[in-house]
Amino acid sequence: MHLSLRRTLPLATALLLASQSTWANLSESEIASEQAKLGNELTCIGAEKAGNADGSIPPFSGAWLGTPPGVQFGGVGSRHADPYAGEKPLFTITAQNMQEHVARLSDGQQALLKKYPDSYSIPVYPSHRDFRLEDYRCEQTRKNVGFAELEDGNMGVRAYKAGTPFPLPKNGDELLRNMLLPGYAHEEDAVYDQAVVYPDGQIAWGQLRMEILDQTSGEKDIGRPTHGIFAYSLTTILKPERQKGEVMLAHTYFNEAKNPQTAWIYNPGTRRVRQSPGFGFDMPLGVGGFRTIDDDRLFNGSPERYDWKLVGKRELYIPYNGYRLEAEGIKYANLLKTGSIDPGVMRYEAHRVWVLEATLKPGYRHQYAKRVLYIDEDSWQAVMADNYDAHGQLWRTNFLNSFYAYGAKIFHAGVTVYHDLVSGAYLADRLTQEIDAPRLNGDRLQPYMYTTEMLRQSGR
């Protein structure tokens, strides 16, 4: 399907697309002018403060930093209570009424409504823009204006850590870097359940332990230039039984040209560690093979196989403030419906998103010939993705339920769903409703834990 720009924000988009220069090419007066916009007509990280014309998207308030007033939060490892628990949907979009709302639906949402008219719907709630980031993130974003630049054929980025590199992106490569560096939790220490739900109702289960140490927003990282390792990760397979005990160690770098992502795998059968060449990209990860390694958070890793295009902005109904879906007590038996997770626990809101299109470069290989990513302007997180095959047909459509984590004071990736429109199956990832909640920004993870020697010891 063709992505029309007639529903973009014309003035803002035209201004952004008019110039293809990078921040580093701006004059001192231009830098001062761009910095002055941050915190005034724009939020401190570059979103438009104003609401939209019909009022369905409110002005940015940023009234809450951390736990909202009147909400109970128990600290690291606790569930996040829903600050909007008393609200009801304004309306619900179904296959029967979707034409009334098509201007604010992605291609993937339209495809799901058509394919699953009895099980997929979109409950639309009042929109909120109440949460803000910490002041140090604002300050580093301001400093990045005139400093941040892409390096080595757009394969790396120079920027101050903990800030948005390009708060007013002028091309697709800058927008991509904002999405890859949106401000993650410094530590993500979690066990996630996975479930592939097939059209006949059968479910294949998986479970992963994720130990991710981000090197952009730890106390010692703030304000330092990007250099070296961006993130460490350890992924341990707990289910299915045939893969139990496999451990994958990965080092991801700020500059993929100088330091390609490297990975090692521990095999419990042989008790040996081997390096994994060509790690990343469309290698499958998790049960069923319904998502690729670079599908995590809808896209991550090296950008080298695609040409990246900033298409514009749109107003869409996107998964947002997904606290209800993350609540303890939801049973998987009730959540995992045939064709779709239960739409009754989903929450969609009208928001502005950046549209980023990736087209596979000639001579490169990937399962997806084209990807379209929808990036929330207030968090720089990708919230939906449409992935196309080599024939230009929409193949997989994915969506991520984000929520603001009170203790970490960032937007965090919650339940993520990967729909395969050809097979009719879907993968529900990052499930924690029947197990412990993730621990964000604890104090357990340290760089010394992410060495091959420690990986060898993991099976002892």
Secondary structure per residue as TSV (DSSP state, phi and psi in degrees):
chain	resnum	aa	ss	phi	psi
A	1	M	-	360.0	148.8
A	2	H	-	-85.3	132.6
A	3	L	-	-88.4	105.7
A	4	S	-	-80.5	143.5
A	5	L	S	-97.7	5.1
A	6	R	T	-69.0	-9.7
A	7	R	T	-109.3	19.4
A	8	T	S	-86.7	179.2
A	9	L	-	-92.8	98.4
A	10	P	H	-62.1	-46.8
A	11	L	H	-66.4	-51.2
A	12	A	H	-61.2	-42.9
A	13	T	H	-67.5	-40.8
A	14	A	H	-61.6	-40.5
A	15	L	H	-64.5	-38.5
A	16	L	H	-71.1	-38.0
A	17	L	H	-83.3	-12.1
A	18	A	H	-67.4	-29.4
A	19	S	-	-119.3	136.0
A	20	Q	-	-109.3	13.5
A	21	S	-	-76.9	161.2
A	22	T	-	-98.9	167.2
A	23	W	G	-55.5	-37.4
A	24	A	G	-66.6	-14.9
A	25	N	G	-94.5	2.6
A	26	L	-	-79.1	149.7
A	27	S	-	-76.9	169.7
A	28	E	H	-61.8	-39.1
A	29	S	H	-68.8	-36.1
A	30	E	H	-68.0	-39.3
A	31	I	H	-61.3	-47.0
A	32	A	H	-61.5	-38.2
A	33	S	H	-65.7	-43.1
A	34	E	H	-68.9	-40.3
A	35	Q	H	-62.7	-36.3
A	36	A	H	-65.2	-24.8
A	37	K	H	-70.4	-32.0
A	38	L	B	-69.9	124.4
A	39	G	T	89.9	-5.9
A	40	N	T	-113.3	-97.6
A	41	E	T	-73.3	-18.6
A	42	L	B	-113.6	155.9
A	43	T	-	-68.6	173.0
A	44	C	T	-67.9	-13.2
A	45	I	T	-114.3	7.0
A	46	G	S	112.6	1.1
A	47	A	-	-78.9	155.1
A	48	E	B	-72.1	127.0
A	49	K	-	-70.7	-35.9
A	50	A	S	-68.5	154.5
A	51	G	-	-76.9	-174.0
A	52	N	-	-97.7	179.7
A	53	A	T	-64.3	-39.7
A	54	D	T	-93.3	1.9
A	55	G	S	83.2	-0.5
A	56	S	S	-71.8	-24.6
A	57	I	S	-107.3	116.4
A	58	P	-	-79.0	164.4
A	59	P	-	-61.6	151.5
A	60	F	-	-69.1	125.6
A	61	S	-	-99.8	-40.5
A	62	G	-	56.8	32.4
A	63	A	-	-72.5	-22.6
A	64	W	B	-116.0	126.1
A	65	L	S	-117.4	113.7
A	66	G	S	82.9	-146.7
A	67	T	S	-69.4	128.2
A	68	P	-	-66.4	154.8
A	69	P	T	-58.1	137.0
A	70	G	T	81.6	-0.5
A	71	V	-	-104.4	134.7
A	72	Q	-	-92.5	130.6
A	73	F	-	-138.6	127.7
A	74	G	-	-89.0	2.2
A	75	G	S	100.9	-166.5
A	76	V	T	-53.9	129.0
A	77	G	T	86.6	3.4
A	78	S	-	-95.3	160.0
A	79	R	-	-73.7	155.9
A	80	H	-	-102.5	112.6
A	81	A	-	-66.7	148.5
A	82	D	-	-81.4	114.5
A	83	P	T	-73.6	-9.9
A	84	Y	T	-117.4	29.4
A	85	A	T	-61.1	-27.8
A	86	G	T	-82.9	-3.8
A	87	E	-	-81.6	152.0
A	88	K	-	-116.5	156.7
A	89	P	-	-61.0	142.0
A	90	L	S	-70.8	-38.2
A	91	F	E	-167.6	168.7
A	92	T	E	-126.4	130.1
A	93	I	E	-91.2	129.1
A	94	T	-	-126.7	176.6
A	95	A	T	-61.8	-27.7
A	96	Q	T	-76.7	-32.6
A	97	N	T	-114.5	11.3
A	98	M	G	-60.9	-29.7
A	99	Q	G	-64.5	-24.1
A	100	E	G	-71.5	-20.0
A	101	H	T	-122.6	10.2
A	102	V	G	-60.8	-26.9
A	103	A	G	-61.9	-23.4
A	104	R	G	-114.3	25.4
A	105	L	-	-118.4	138.3
A	106	S	-	-73.4	166.3
A	107	D	H	-58.6	-39.7
A	108	G	H	-65.0	-41.8
A	109	Q	H	-63.3	-41.7
A	110	Q	H	-62.4	-40.9
A	111	A	H	-64.6	-40.4
A	112	L	H	-66.8	-40.3
A	113	L	H	-62.2	-38.7
A	114	K	H	-72.6	-39.1
A	115	K	H	-76.7	-33.4
A	116	Y	-	-125.6	64.9
A	117	P	T	-63.5	-21.5
A	118	D	T	-97.9	-13.9
A	119	S	T	-125.7	-13.9
A	120	Y	-	-115.3	131.9
A	121	S	-	-151.8	170.5
A	122	I	E	-127.2	97.7
A	123	P	E	-78.0	121.4
A	124	V	E	-102.7	123.2
A	125	Y	-	-106.9	168.4
A	126	P	-	-57.1	143.4
A	127	S	-	-88.2	144.1
A	128	H	-	-134.0	142.4
A	129	R	-	-135.3	61.4
A	130	D	-	-97.3	-19.6
A	131	F	B	-97.3	145.5
A	132	R	-	-127.7	166.3
A	133	L	-	-95.2	167.0
A	134	E	-	-69.7	155.4
A	135	D	H	-59.7	-33.7
A	136	Y	H	-65.3	-30.3
A	137	R	H	-69.0	-37.6
A	138	C	H	-63.4	-44.1
A	139	E	H	-65.2	-42.5
A	140	Q	H	-69.2	-32.3
A	141	T	H	-64.2	-44.3
A	142	R	H	-60.5	-41.8
A	143	K	H	-66.4	-25.9
A	144	N	H	-71.6	-20.2
A	145	V	T	-68.0	117.2
A	146	G	T	91.0	-11.5
A	147	F	T	-110.5	-47.2
A	148	A	-	-63.5	140.6
A	149	E	E	-156.2	154.9
A	150	L	E	-81.7	149.1
A	151	E	E	-130.1	156.0
A	152	D	T	50.5	59.9
A	153	G	T	63.8	36.5
A	154	N	T	67.6	16.7
A	155	M	T	-89.6	-6.9
A	156	G	E	-144.2	171.3
A	157	V	E	-140.6	139.1
A	158	R	E	-107.0	122.4
A	159	A	-	-162.0	166.3
A	160	Y	B	-82.7	130.2
A	161	K	T	-62.6	150.8
A	162	A	T	79.0	-1.9
A	163	G	S	-113.3	162.0
A	164	T	-	-73.1	126.8
A	165	P	S	-62.2	-45.1
A	166	F	-	-131.9	82.4
A	167	P	S	-62.3	-22.1
A	168	L	S	-122.9	82.6
A	169	P	-	-64.6	140.1
A	170	K	-	-109.7	-3.3
A	171	N	S	-158.4	174.5
A	172	G	H	-65.8	-34.3
A	173	D	H	-68.2	-36.6
A	174	E	H	-68.7	-42.0
A	175	L	H	-60.8	-41.3
A	176	L	H	-59.1	-42.7
A	177	R	H	-65.6	-35.6
A	178	N	H	-61.5	-41.0
A	179	M	H	-68.4	-35.3
A	180	L	H	-77.6	-19.2
A	181	L	S	-127.7	60.4
A	182	P	S	-84.3	-6.4
A	183	G	-	102.0	77.3
A	184	Y	-	-86.8	167.3
A	185	A	-	-62.8	142.2
A	186	H	S	-63.4	-39.3
A	187	E	E	-127.9	130.1
A	188	E	E	-123.6	108.9
A	189	D	E	-122.4	102.9
A	190	A	E	-153.6	155.0
A	191	V	E	-109.3	130.4
A	192	Y	E	-121.5	131.1
A	193	D	E	-82.2	151.5
A	194	Q	E	-130.3	146.2
A	195	A	E	-144.6	124.2
A	196	V	E	-97.4	121.5
A	197	V	E	-105.8	117.5
A	198	Y	-	-90.4	162.0
A	199	P	T	-58.7	-25.8
A	200	D	T	-86.2	3.8
A	201	G	S	92.8	-9.3
A	202	Q	-	-68.4	147.6
A	203	I	E	-126.2	131.6
A	204	A	E	-105.3	128.8
A	205	W	E	-103.5	145.6
A	206	G	E	-139.3	163.6
A	207	Q	E	-153.2	131.4
A	208	L	E	-125.1	143.3
A	209	R	E	-101.3	124.7
A	210	M	E	-113.4	126.3
A	211	E	E	-126.7	98.1
A	212	I	E	-114.8	127.5
A	213	L	E	-115.9	106.0
A	214	D	E	-85.2	140.4
A	215	Q	S	-109.3	27.5
A	216	T	S	-111.5	-23.5
A	217	S	S	-135.7	19.0
A	218	G	S	-69.6	163.0
A	219	E	T	-55.0	-36.7
A	220	K	T	-83.6	-9.4
A	221	D	T	-90.7	-27.0
A	222	I	T	-56.7	124.2
A	223	G	T	84.9	-4.7
A	224	R	-	-84.9	148.8
A	225	P	B	-67.4	147.9
A	226	T	-	-63.3	131.0
A	227	H	-	-166.1	138.3
A	228	G	S	76.1	-133.9
A	229	I	E	-82.3	126.4
A	230	F	E	-80.6	-44.9
A	231	A	E	-154.6	146.0
A	232	Y	E	-104.0	145.6
A	233	S	E	-145.9	141.6
A	234	L	E	-121.9	125.5
A	235	T	E	-121.4	117.4
A	236	T	E	-110.3	127.2
A	237	I	E	-84.3	123.2
A	238	L	E	-104.5	-28.2
A	239	K	E	-145.1	147.9
A	240	P	S	-75.0	166.7
A	241	E	G	-58.7	-37.0
A	242	R	G	-66.5	-19.0
A	243	Q	G	-112.3	3.1
A	244	K	T	-56.6	131.6
A	245	G	T	96.9	-10.2
A	246	E	-	-68.0	137.2
A	247	V	E	-129.3	133.8
A	248	M	E	-118.3	126.6
A	249	L	E	-108.2	131.9
A	250	A	E	-135.8	141.2
A	251	H	E	-115.9	122.8
A	252	T	E	-111.5	136.5
A	253	Y	E	-112.0	159.2
A	254	F	S	-70.5	-27.4
A	255	N	B	-123.0	104.8
A	256	E	T	-75.5	-18.6
A	257	A	T	-72.8	-43.3
A	258	K	T	-80.8	-34.7
A	259	N	S	-139.6	88.4
A	260	P	-	-60.1	149.9
A	261	Q	-	-54.6	133.5
A	262	T	E	-119.9	148.9
A	263	A	E	-148.5	151.1
A	264	W	E	-132.8	149.0
A	265	I	E	-126.0	131.3
A	266	Y	E	-97.7	126.2
A	267	N	E	-104.6	116.6
A	268	P	T	-67.4	-23.0
A	269	G	T	-69.1	-42.2
A	270	T	T	-97.9	-13.3
A	271	R	T	55.8	38.6
A	272	R	E	-123.7	153.1
A	273	V	E	-108.4	130.7
A	274	R	E	-131.6	147.1
A	275	Q	E	-74.8	146.5
A	276	S	-	-107.2	96.5
A	277	P	T	-68.7	147.1
A	278	G	T	66.0	26.7
A	279	F	-	-61.1	144.8
A	280	G	S	105.4	-154.0
A	281	F	T	55.3	-126.2
A	282	D	T	-99.6	22.1
A	283	M	-	-62.2	135.0
A	284	P	B	-70.8	148.5
A	285	L	-	-139.2	128.1
A	286	G	S	94.7	173.2
A	287	V	G	-65.1	139.0
A	288	G	G	84.9	-16.4
A	289	G	G	70.0	25.9
A	290	F	-	-92.6	2.9
A	291	R	S	-144.3	152.5
A	292	T	B	-100.0	167.7
A	293	I	G	-60.0	-40.9
A	294	D	G	-82.6	7.5
A	295	D	G	-82.8	-11.6
A	296	D	G	-61.2	133.7
A	297	R	G	53.5	27.8
A	298	L	G	77.4	-29.1
A	299	F	S	-161.4	137.9
A	300	N	-	-155.2	167.8
A	301	G	S	94.3	-158.6
A	302	S	-	-70.9	137.1
A	303	P	-	-89.5	6.5
A	304	E	T	-65.5	-23.7
A	305	R	T	-87.4	-3.5
A	306	Y	E	-126.9	153.1
A	307	D	E	-92.9	131.5
A	308	W	E	-108.8	129.2
A	309	K	E	-126.0	127.7
A	310	L	E	-80.9	111.2
A	311	V	E	-83.5	-40.6
A	312	G	E	150.7	-158.3
A	313	K	E	-119.8	150.8
A	314	R	E	-137.5	158.8
A	315	E	E	-101.2	117.0
A	316	L	E	-131.9	161.3
A	317	Y	E	-89.1	114.0
A	318	I	E	-125.0	155.6
A	319	P	E	-60.9	132.1
A	320	Y	-	-157.1	149.2
A	321	N	-	47.6	53.9
A	322	G	T	-80.8	46.1
A	323	Y	T	-68.4	-39.4
A	324	R	T	-61.3	-39.4
A	325	L	T	-68.0	-27.6
A	326	E	T	-88.8	0.4
A	327	A	-	-69.3	143.7
A	328	E	T	-68.4	143.5
A	329	G	T	104.9	-17.3
A	330	I	-	-69.5	128.4
A	331	K	-	-92.3	135.3
A	332	Y	H	-57.6	-34.6
A	333	A	H	-60.3	-30.2
A	334	N	H	-89.9	-27.6
A	335	L	H	-78.7	-41.8
A	336	L	E	-91.5	85.9
A	337	K	E	-88.3	157.6
A	338	T	T	-65.3	128.5
A	339	G	T	91.5	-30.9
A	340	S	E	-167.4	152.3
A	341	I	E	-67.1	159.0
A	342	D	-	-57.7	113.7
A	343	P	G	-66.5	-14.8
A	344	G	G	-66.7	-18.6
A	345	V	G	-104.7	2.3
A	346	M	-	-86.1	157.2
A	347	R	-	-138.3	122.5
A	348	Y	E	-114.8	144.6
A	349	E	E	-135.3	155.4
A	350	A	E	-77.6	124.8
A	351	H	E	-146.2	160.7
A	352	R	E	-86.2	136.6
A	353	V	E	-129.7	146.9
A	354	W	E	-79.8	143.2
A	355	V	E	-110.2	120.2
A	356	L	E	-119.2	123.3
A	357	E	E	-112.1	131.5
A	358	A	E	-116.9	126.7
A	359	T	E	-117.6	130.4
A	360	L	E	-61.2	131.8
A	361	K	-	-71.9	148.2
A	362	P	T	-57.3	136.1
A	363	G	T	87.0	-5.7
A	364	Y	-	-104.7	157.0
A	365	R	-	-119.0	138.8
A	366	H	-	-165.7	151.0
A	367	Q	S	-56.5	-35.4
A	368	Y	-	-101.6	119.5
A	369	A	S	-79.5	-25.9
A	370	K	E	-146.9	143.6
A	371	R	E	-131.8	138.7
A	372	V	E	-121.8	120.3
A	373	L	E	-111.1	138.4
A	374	Y	E	-112.8	118.3
A	375	I	E	-116.7	119.8
A	376	D	E	-61.5	128.0
A	377	E	T	-68.5	-27.0
A	378	D	T	-83.2	-17.8
A	379	S	T	-127.1	-14.7
A	380	W	-	64.4	15.8
A	381	Q	-	-89.3	139.2
A	382	A	E	-69.7	132.3
A	383	V	E	-116.4	-20.7
A	384	M	E	-146.2	154.0
A	385	A	E	-147.3	135.1
A	386	D	E	-113.1	125.2
A	387	N	E	-117.6	131.1
A	388	Y	E	-113.8	149.3
A	389	D	-	-86.4	-176.1
A	390	A	T	-67.9	-16.0
A	391	H	T	-94.2	4.5
A	392	G	S	81.6	11.0
A	393	Q	-	-91.4	137.9
A	394	L	E	-64.7	120.9
A	395	W	E	-107.9	-54.6
A	396	R	E	-128.1	139.3
A	397	T	E	-129.0	132.2
A	398	N	E	-127.9	148.1
A	399	F	E	-141.7	146.9
A	400	L	E	-119.4	129.4
A	401	N	E	-93.9	108.4
A	402	S	E	-98.6	159.0
A	403	F	E	-151.5	154.5
A	404	Y	E	-82.2	120.8
A	405	A	E	-86.2	118.1
A	406	Y	T	-63.1	-45.1
A	407	G	T	-71.5	-43.5
A	408	A	T	-78.0	-19.6
A	409	K	T	59.5	42.4
A	410	I	E	-142.2	166.4
A	411	F	E	-85.4	129.3
A	412	H	E	-116.7	147.6
A	413	A	E	-80.0	119.3
A	414	G	E	-100.6	-145.5
A	415	V	E	-53.0	129.0
A	416	T	E	-122.7	133.8
A	417	V	E	-120.5	130.0
A	418	Y	E	-114.5	108.2
A	419	H	E	-95.6	126.0
A	420	D	E	-98.7	107.8
A	421	L	T	-74.2	-18.1
A	422	V	T	-81.2	-50.5
A	423	S	T	-81.0	-22.8
A	424	G	-	83.2	5.5
A	425	A	-	-97.8	164.0
A	426	Y	E	-144.4	153.3
A	427	L	E	-108.0	125.0
A	428	A	E	-100.8	117.9
A	429	D	E	-115.7	163.6
A	430	R	E	59.9	39.7
A	431	L	E	-83.5	133.4
A	432	T	-	-138.1	9.0
A	433	Q	T	-64.0	-28.2
A	434	E	T	-106.6	6.8
A	435	I	S	-133.0	-167.6
A	436	D	-	-72.7	150.1
A	437	A	-	-70.9	155.0
A	438	P	-	-61.8	149.8
A	439	R	E	-101.0	113.1
A	440	L	E	-108.2	129.8
A	441	N	S	56.9	47.1
A	442	G	-	-79.6	-156.6
A	443	D	S	-133.8	27.9
A	444	R	-	-94.4	-38.4
A	445	L	-	-80.0	134.4
A	446	Q	-	-138.1	152.1
A	447	P	G	-55.9	-32.7
A	448	Y	G	-64.2	-17.0
A	449	M	G	-76.2	-9.6
A	450	Y	S	-112.1	48.0
A	451	T	S	-114.1	161.5
A	452	T	H	-65.6	-30.4
A	453	E	H	-65.9	-44.0
A	454	M	H	-65.3	-32.6
A	455	L	H	-65.2	-40.9
A	456	R	H	-61.5	-33.7
A	457	Q	H	-78.9	-11.4
A	458	S	T	-65.3	-24.8
A	459	G	T	-95.2	3.5
A	460	R	-	-80.9	360.0
